[in-house]
Amino acid sequence: MSRQFVILQRPSRLVWGMVCATLVVVTGCATGPTVLPPAARQIPNVPFHPDDSFRCGAASLASVLNHWHYRDTPTQVANAITSSAAGGTLTFDLVWYARHRGLVADYGPGTLEQVRQCIGAGLPPIVMIDWAFGPLDANHFMVILAEDDRGFYAHSGEDPYQYFANERLEKLWSRTNRWMLVAHPEGEPLPWASASPSP
């Protein structure tokens, strides 16, 4: 994966509050199941941490850290990397924190096929999507932990196992140049390790 950063840009808190209210209307009836259907292929032991609008990066990274047996809480991660000026978390802050905790942090543009490969290898990826309401950027981090033939399941916002059909995820993800972070121990290489960047 490329080393190119995609910088997260947030609207003001007032504008973001309006976006969040719209999100409740738009996505409130599209939340995922509380358990996965039998046909889904899942990475086990990826805990769900509900988040508010400005802590999605911290919640997602805490889920991944907990999967690898680190005890970091979303609050601990957020206190270290959440920017009040940015109104959220920057992509490079997630990378920094994962490396600070001793994990390898591979990041950059990804593909749906690479997400499937991560799930097959037991490596939960964090992706950044953009809800993009009109001219507003509404970037959002979530951790993907399961998939089936039609799409993917993510811990996202206040919803565990939120379902994203392939086409919907591709549309939302493409707006951020398909930014993806795979944080993993040294002994758990990427399925496409020969193409991964050097630190």
VEXVO-115626 format. One line per 4 residues: number of its first residue (from 1); their letters; for each residue x, y, z of N, C-alpha, C, CB. Coordinates in steps of 0.02 Angstrom, whole numbers. Atoms other than C-alpha are relative to their C-alpha. Glycine has a CB too. Layout:
NUM> a> X Y Z X Y Z X Y Z X Y Z | ...
END
This chain:
1> msrq> 42 -60 0 0 0 0 43 62 0 -47 0 61 | -36 -63 6 54 177 -37 7 34 68 -35 46 -49 | -10 -40 -61 122 294 97 -35 67 -4 74 9 13 | 33 -64 7 16 438 36 -52 10 56 -34 7 -69
5> fvil> 49 -15 -52 -81 520 178 -61 33 -31 31 47 53 | 61 -36 14 -260 572 161 -19 36 64 -58 -48 -25 | 12 -38 -60 -287 713 286 -75 6 12 34 69 -4 | 69 -4 -18 -452 708 376 -19 72 13 -15 -43 62
9> qrps> 23 -69 -9 -546 872 365 -71 -1 26 5 40 -67 | 64 0 -33 -693 908 477 -35 68 -8 7 -18 73 | 36 -63 -4 -830 1040 467 -2 24 73 -72 -7 -28 | 7 -26 -67 -864 1149 618 -47 -44 40 -24 73 -1
13> rlvw> 43 41 -42 -951 1071 767 -74 14 -12 17 13 74 | 69 -16 14 -1112 1163 727 -23 -35 -64 -11 74 -6 | 18 31 64 -1112 1103 547 0 -76 9 49 20 -56 | -3 72 -9 -1059 929 602 -61 -26 38 64 -19 39
17> gmvc> 61 20 -35 -1206 922 722 -59 -6 -47 -16 50 55 | 53 4 50 -1322 957 575 9 -62 -42 0 62 -43 | -13 60 39 -1237 819 476 -21 -62 39 74 -4 -19 | 16 58 -41 -1256 697 620 -76 -10 5 30 7 70
21> atlv> 73 5 -3 -1441 737 635 -27 -30 -65 -31 68 13 | 21 28 64 -1460 699 450 18 -74 -4 33 37 -58 | -21 70 1 -1363 536 472 -50 -43 38 69 -7 31 | 48 39 -38 -1488 479 602 -60 -16 -43 -22 37 63
25> vvtg> 58 10 43 -1628 502 477 16 -47 -56 -25 67 -28 | -18 39 59 -1536 425 331 18 -72 17 57 33 -37 | -26 66 -14 -1453 277 417 -36 -35 58 73 4 16 | 31 29 -58 -1567 248 565 -37 -65 -14 -48 48 29
29> catg> 36 61 17 -1664 112 474 45 -50 -36 -60 15 -43 | -45 44 38 -1509 33 397 55 -28 44 30 38 -58 | -50 26 -44 -1415 -23 551 5 -75 -6 -14 20 72 | -12 70 9 -1340 -195 556 -29 -42 55 73 -12 -5
33> ptvl> 25 46 -52 -1389 -349 655 46 1 61 -5 -71 -28 | -41 5 -60 -1329 -375 832 44 -62 0 -44 1 63 | -42 59 10 -1260 -544 779 6 -10 -75 -30 -64 35 | -11 11 71 -1190 -600 613 -42 -58 -25 74 -12 -14
37> ppaa> 34 58 29 -1287 -713 495 49 -58 -8 -32 18 -68 | -45 59 4 -1217 -891 481 47 0 -59 -41 -62 -1 | -40 2 61 -1151 -862 305 60 48 2 -42 16 -59 | -53 -50 -3 -1037 -718 358 66 -31 24 -20 59 46
41> rqip> -67 21 -20 -850 -746 374 29 55 44 47 -13 -63 | -14 -50 -51 -789 -657 531 70 -9 29 -52 -4 55 | -59 0 -43 -629 -609 620 -25 -3 72 46 62 -13 | 25 3 -68 -662 -665 799 35 50 46 7 -71 28
45> nvpf> -30 -40 -54 -630 -562 954 20 70 -22 60 -36 27 | -8 -71 15 -647 -387 881 -56 36 37 -3 15 -79 | 54 -29 -42 -742 -295 1019 -29 63 -31 26 15 69 | 35 -60 23 -868 -160 982 4 54 53 -73 -16 -17
49> hpdd> 0 -59 -44 -844 13 1057 -43 54 -33 73 26 13 | 41 -54 30 -986 136 1022 38 66 5 -68 5 35 | -36 -64 -1 -924 310 979 -47 56 -18 59 -2 -49 | 37 -59 22 -987 485 959 32 25 -65 0 55 55
53> sfrc> -20 -23 66 -958 589 804 74 16 -7 -39 61 -18 | -69 -23 4 -782 645 849 50 -52 24 7 63 39 | -45 50 -28 -710 483 920 -1 -65 -39 -18 -13 72 | 5 62 38 -739 358 781 69 -30 -13 -36 13 -66
57> gaas> -68 26 10 -552 344 747 26 -34 62 46 56 -21 | -23 29 -62 -512 312 929 -36 -65 16 -10 49 57 | 38 61 -13 -652 184 947 21 -56 -47 -75 14 -8 | -21 52 48 -599 92 789 69 -27 18 0 28 -71
61> lasv> -67 23 -16 -417 87 839 1 -39 65 48 60 5 | 4 38 -62 -461 29 1015 -25 -71 -13 -46 35 51 | 24 67 18 -558 -116 938 56 -43 -27 -56 5 -51 | -56 38 29 -405 -168 838 52 -16 53 32 40 -58
65> lnhw> -48 12 -54 -288 -147 986 -24 -55 48 14 65 39 | 28 51 -44 -403 -251 1096 2 -69 -33 -72 18 19 | -5 63 36 -407 -385 961 70 -31 8 -15 11 -75 | -70 23 -8 -217 -396 978 21 -1 74 47 45 -40
69> hyrd> -11 10 -72 -234 -407 1169 32 60 35 44 -60 10 | -17 -62 -36 -189 -227 1209 -63 23 37 26 55 -50 | 57 -19 -42 -300 -151 1343 -20 73 -8 17 -13 72 | 17 -71 11 -313 26 1274 -76 9 -8 37 27 -62
73> tptq> 71 -17 7 -486 102 1292 -8 55 -52 -30 21 68 | 12 -56 46 -566 221 1167 17 67 31 -71 0 -23 | -15 -63 -34 -548 359 1296 75 13 2 -29 1 71 | -73 -7 -1 -361 328 1314 26 19 -68 33 -64 25
77> vana> -22 -15 68 -337 329 1126 -21 71 -19 -28 -52 -51 | 26 -67 18 -446 484 1104 39 55 36 -74 5 17 | -37 -50 -37 -354 579 1240 69 13 -30 7 -20 72 | -67 -6 28 -190 546 1150 0 31 -70 33 -67 -3
81> itss> -4 -18 70 -240 586 971 -57 44 -26 3 -61 -42 | 55 -40 25 -406 678 957 19 74 0 -64 -11 41 | -17 -71 7 -382 856 894 -63 42 4 36 12 -67 | 56 -45 -5 -503 989 952 -3 48 -59 2 39 66
85> aagg> -2 -46 57 -445 1101 810 -28 -34 -62 73 22 -13 | 25 36 58 -481 967 680 -71 -26 11 46 -58 -17 | 66 27 -14 -640 913 768 -4 -75 -8 -51 32 -44 | -1 72 8 -587 732 763 71 -26 1 -35 -20 -65
89> tltf> -65 33 3 -439 621 722 28 4 -70 -5 -73 24 | -34 0 65 -312 637 581 26 -70 -15 58 51 -1 | -22 67 19 -260 484 484 69 -16 28 0 -6 -76 | -68 16 -23 -77 500 530 4 -8 76 48 54 -22
93> dlvw> 1 11 -72 -123 508 715 -17 -73 17 -51 47 33 | 15 71 -10 -200 334 703 62 -42 -14 -58 -22 -46 | -61 36 17 -42 272 618 52 8 56 29 25 -67 | -49 -12 -53 68 354 750 -17 -39 63 3 74 16
97> yarh> 18 33 -62 -30 283 896 11 -76 -5 -74 15 19 | -10 72 9 -29 105 825 73 -17 5 -29 -23 -67 | -72 13 -2 159 114 800 28 14 70 37 43 -52 | -21 -15 -68 183 195 970 -13 -58 47 -36 63 26
101> rglv> 17 58 -42 99 42 1046 36 -63 -21 -74 -11 -1 | -42 56 20 218 -73 953 -26 -42 -58 8 -44 57 | 27 36 57 113 -128 805 31 26 -65 -76 5 -2 | -15 -22 68 159 -123 622 -63 34 -26 22 -60 -47
105> adyg> 58 -37 25 45 5 538 9 12 -75 -8 68 38 | -1 -8 72 22 -16 351 -63 38 -21 3 -70 -36 | 57 -43 17 -89 114 271 6 26 -71 -6 58 49 | 2 -29 67 -141 193 107 -61 -23 -37 64 -19 -39
109> pgtl> 59 21 39 -266 162 -34 -6 -76 -1 4 27 -71 | 13 72 1 -345 -10 -24 -52 -18 -52 -22 -24 68 | 52 25 45 -467 -116 -122 -47 -46 40 31 -38 -61 | 46 47 -32 -619 -221 -78 32 -69 4 -66 -3 -38
113> eqvr> -32 65 -1 -518 -375 -122 52 -4 56 33 -15 -67 | -47 0 -55 -382 -325 1 -35 -3 67 44 62 -3 | 39 5 -62 -513 -301 136 -20 -73 11 -63 45 -3 | 18 71 -6 -574 -479 101 61 -41 20 -29 -26 -66
117> qcig> -60 36 -18 -395 -541 110 18 11 73 58 21 -45 | -14 -15 -71 -372 -454 278 -45 -42 45 -9 74 15 | 47 39 -41 -528 -537 347 20 -74 -1 -72 8 -27 | -21 69 4 -468 -706 284 63 -14 40 12 -18 -71
121> aglp> -63 8 -37 -299 -677 369 -7 18 73 53 42 -32 | 10 -19 -70 -376 -618 533 28 67 19 30 -51 44 | -28 -67 -12 -316 -438 515 -56 51 -9 59 15 -49 | 56 -47 8 -458 -314 551 23 68 -26 -36 9 67
125> pivm> -21 -65 27 -436 -161 439 -46 57 23 1 -2 -76 | 38 -62 -12 -490 16 482 -4 36 -67 34 45 55 | 8 -38 62 -561 111 334 -31 67 16 -44 -39 -51 | 31 -65 -7 -610 292 315 -47 11 -59 54 57 2
129> idwa> 50 -15 51 -770 329 221 -21 73 6 -61 -49 6 | 25 -69 -1 -855 493 181 -74 -2 -17 39 46 -51 | 72 -1 11 -1043 512 203 -19 55 -51 -36 12 66 | 4 -51 53 -1025 671 94 -71 25 -13 28 -27 -63
133> fgpl> 65 -32 11 -1185 771 114 12 67 -36 -38 11 67 | -10 -61 38 -1178 900 -25 73 20 0 -43 56 26 | -69 -24 1 -1021 1008 -11 39 -18 63 1 75 -9 | -33 14 -63 -981 946 165 36 -67 -1 -51 1 57
137> danh> -34 63 -13 -849 817 204 -27 -27 66 77 9 3 | 22 33 -62 -915 694 334 38 -65 6 -79 -12 -1 | -43 58 -2 -769 576 354 -12 -40 64 73 21 -4 | 17 46 -55 -791 425 466 45 -61 -2 -75 -20 -3
141> fmvi> -40 61 -6 -677 286 527 -43 -57 26 62 11 45 | 34 60 -27 -741 109 556 45 -60 -12 -70 -10 -33 | -40 61 6 -666 -63 579 -43 -55 -31 29 -22 69 | 37 53 34 -721 -202 461 24 -67 27 12 4 -78
145> laed> -18 63 -33 -727 -375 538 -32 -61 -31 -17 4 71 | 32 58 29 -834 -486 428 -23 17 -71 -61 -23 43 | 24 -10 68 -893 -511 250 -40 -61 -23 59 13 -48 | 32 55 36 -1005 -616 141 5 16 -74 -75 -9 22
149> drgf> -8 -9 72 -1026 -628 -46 -27 67 -25 -34 -56 -37 | 33 -61 23 -1130 -468 -55 28 63 31 -73 -4 15 | -24 -60 -32 -1038 -351 63 39 -13 64 -57 46 15 | -43 1 -59 -954 -315 229 -38 23 62 62 44 -12
153> yahs> 28 -19 -65 -995 -294 414 53 39 38 -23 -63 40 | -47 -44 -35 -915 -155 516 -28 21 67 17 62 -43 | 18 -36 -61 -916 -90 693 4 74 -17 47 -20 62 | 3 -68 26 -971 86 651 -46 42 43 -22 1 -73
157> gedp> 42 -45 -38 -1034 228 760 -30 -36 61 -55 28 -43 | 35 32 -55 -1165 161 880 -26 -69 -19 -57 43 24 | 28 63 25 -1197 3 779 54 -53 -11 -36 13 -66 | -44 56 16 -1102 -161 790 -27 -36 -62 5 -49 60
161> yqyf> 18 41 58 -1102 -266 631 -45 38 -49 -36 -63 23 | 38 -37 50 -1171 -127 521 19 -26 -69 14 77 5 | -11 32 65 -1191 -197 346 8 51 -55 -58 -48 -17 | -12 -42 58 -1121 -115 190 5 -45 -61 66 43 9
165> aner> -5 37 63 -1160 -192 21 62 22 -38 -64 10 -43 | -61 -15 37 -1011 -199 -96 -3 68 -34 14 -54 -51 | 6 -61 39 -1075 -56 -204 -3 61 46 -62 -2 -44 | 6 -57 -46 -1118 56 -56 68 16 32 -52 -14 54
169> lekl> -65 -13 -31 -950 32 29 48 30 -51 29 -65 28 | -44 -26 52 -858 62 -134 -14 74 -13 -7 -39 -65 | 18 -70 13 -953 226 -161 24 45 57 -76 6 -8 | -19 -41 -58 -924 292 16 75 1 10 -34 -26 63
173> wsrt> -72 6 -11 -744 232 24 40 36 -54 19 -74 1 | -37 -31 55 -691 298 -146 8 75 10 -36 -13 -66 | -4 -72 -12 -722 476 -84 60 19 43 -63 24 34 | -60 -13 -40 -570 460 32 61 -33 -32 -9 -26 72
177> nrwm> -54 36 35 -458 377 -99 11 -69 31 65 41 2 | 0 68 -29 -501 212 -11 54 -7 53 11 -52 -55 | -51 3 -53 -393 251 140 -13 -58 47 1 66 39 | 5 60 -43 -358 96 245 61 -5 43 -9 -63 -43
181> lvah> -54 13 -47 -253 57 398 -6 -72 25 -1 50 60 | -3 68 -28 -200 -120 445 55 1 52 14 -54 -57 | -47 1 -56 -118 -121 617 5 -72 26 -23 49 57 | -8 71 -17 -44 -289 662 69 -13 30 -9 -44 -64
185> pege> -65 17 -27 98 -372 757 50 -17 -55 -5 -59 49 | -53 13 49 264 -399 670 -6 -69 -32 68 7 33 | 3 68 25 232 -584 651 -64 -16 -38 6 -48 55 | 62 10 37 65 -560 561 2 41 -64 -63 20 44
189> plpw> -8 -41 60 112 -501 386 -64 6 -40 54 -29 -44 | 56 -9 45 -11 -434 260 -3 -57 -50 4 67 -35 | 4 52 52 -78 -561 135 38 17 -63 -72 -13 -17 | -38 -22 59 5 -456 -1 66 31 23 -42 51 -41
193> asas> -59 -30 -33 164 -428 103 53 22 -49 29 -51 48 | -53 -19 47 277 -420 -48 -12 69 -29 5 -50 -56 | 16 -65 27 186 -261 -101 -7 54 54 -64 -3 -40 | 9 -49 -54 182 -177 70 59 47 3 -8 -36 68
197> psp> -54 -50 0 284 -18 95 49 -12 57 -30 69 6 | -50 2 -53 441 -4 197 -17 53 51 71 9 -27 | 15 -51 -52 428 89 364 34 66 -16 23 -24 69
END
